[in-house]
Amino acid sequence: MDLPITQEDYNHWKASGELIQNCFPDLFPEQREFLMTGVTPEEWDTEFPDDEEEEDIYTEDEETFPSDDDDEGSQIPKKEINP
């Protein structure tokens, strides 16, 4: 990935501890992500596709969700969280 920054710019960011968006406001978020993690947009899309549906963690019984700790699949009561 080609980035419109110099080695000096990169070294300053790494040494400064500043937020990357403050050091490189003209870079696209994907470019900043690449600097931080080395993950390209294509690799990100492969690992985390947009069309992936979120799994529903609740069972058919609306009052419980499955326990990962119990081999027999016992159920743990859901609790509502009030902000």
Stockholm file with secondary structure:
# STOCKHOLM 1.0

chainA/1-83         MDLPITQEDYNHWKASGELIQNCFPDLFPEQREFLMTGVTPEEWDTEFPDDEEEEDIYTEDEETFPSDDDDEGSQIPKKEINP
#=GR chainA/1-83 SS CCCSCCHHHHHHHHHHCCCHHHHCTTSCHHHHHHHHHCCCHHHHHHHSCTTCCCCCCSCSSTTEEECSSCTTCCEEECCCCCC
#=GC SS_cons        CCCSCCHHHHHHHHHHCCCHHHHCTTSCHHHHHHHHHCCCHHHHHHHSCTTCCCCCCSCSSTTEEECSSCTTCCEEECCCCCC
//
